[in-house]
Amino acid sequence: MLITVQLPTGNGFVASNASEGVETPPLIGLSTYVDRARHGAWDEVAAILPYTYVRSVSRAGGCAVLLPPSPDGPAAGQSTPARAGAVLGALDGLIVTGGPDVDPRLYGALPHSKTDSPREERDAWEIALCRGALERDLPLLAICRGLQVLNVSLDGTLHQHLPDVLGSDAHRAAPGQMTANRVALNAGTAVASILGAETVGSCHHHQAIDLLGRRVQAVGFAGDGAIEAVEVEGNGFAIGVQWHPEDDQDDDRLFVALVEAASRYRSTRAAAPVPSLPGPGRP
């Protein structure tokens, strides 16, 4: 099967099957952890991500592309936002994944005693990815920490420890253990059109949105009032959920919706006129 790839023009890549007219799957970027990991005989710092994310994207019809934070260096010669922009130009969709707490200094707060140690490189990378995706109207799904990064990237704030606010551990019963929480979704929203009026999410978070960021709309709530789903006003597909949809291997609806939006995005981009390149001797 012959696959041809059009080299980057404008703001990205277009790949297609030249002989059969079958497009390759939409490319979905997923942000990753950088952490110490053991694999085989090795114990070293690695770019890692739970494979449940990759499986969910693949089952939904997308092709997962892992996006670890890039350290500054001479090869880059660019700011983090510029590097993020270069990466986003090759993608059809983006997932900002779960992980440790966002550095509270990014939203003007002092760290709570229960807040994780900051991961400055990852915070900067994912904030740049969120902002760049929103600027391009690139389909975006933000999951758990990703929802919090999305809110902070638009100048929102977070509750650093929900038990202080709610008086319970209802959203993270124990480290490494998911908690099932019922989420009510506002009628007429994109999330409700995908999941219905109510869903049950696998939660593992002790933080949540406090003040909403610019254009961020709360569209889903747990029974205790915690914000569990958001959408960004003015973007075609920009959804954040506080639970982990990748943990439910029987429900890929959010991932299918993202991949469908990514396919539309790629089609629109492919249809855009290609700028002419300078010929020999021309500036």
PyMOL commands that set and color helices and strands:
alter all, ss='L'
color gray80, all
select helices_A, chain A and resi 51-59+80-88+104-107+120-136+145-153+162-166+190-195+245-247+253-271
alter helices_A, ss='H'
color red, helices_A
select strands_A, chain A and resi 4-9+12-16+27-31+33-39+42-48+63-67+93-96+140-143+158-159+179-185+198-203+208-209+216-222+227-232+238-241
alter strands_A, ss='S'
color yellow, strands_A
deselect
rebuild
show_as cartoon
